[in-house]
Amino acid sequence: MKITDQAALASAATSLTELPHGLRDQLAGFLGIMWSSIACAGTGAWLLFGETVFLQVLVAFGILMTGLTVHRASTAASWRDEPVRHGRSGDSSWRR
C-alpha cells in the first residue's frame, strides 16, 4: 500500500505535491468526499432503478472534476509567490 501512495503522490505524477500542505489536504478531502458520494449515488441508483447510465455519467463527472482539480493545482499561484510589498515578505508579514 505504501508503494501505491508514493506513486500517487510522486511529483512527476501529480502537481498536488507542489501545493502547501493545508491546501493539499483540503483538496484531497474534497476529492475523497466527491468519490464517496459518486459511489453511494451510483450504488443507490443501481439498487433503485437497475442498470442505468447514471453511474457512468457520475464516474465521467468525477474523472472530469479530478482532472480539472489537478490541472488547476499545477497552474495555481500561492500568495507566497507575490512580490514583497512595503519591505515585508509575504510569509512573515503578520509576525513582528
Sequence and secondary structure as in RCSB ss.txt:
>XXXX:A:sequence
MKITDQAALASAATSLTELPHGLRDQLAGFLGIMWSSIACAGTGAWLLFGETVFLQVLVAFGILMTGLTVHRAST
AASWRDEPVRHGRSGDSSWRR
>XXXX:A:secstr
 HHHHHHHT TTT SGGGS HHHHHHHHHHHHHHHHHHHHHHHHHHHHH S SHHHHHHHHHHHHHHHHHHHHHH
   GGGS  BTTB TTTTT  
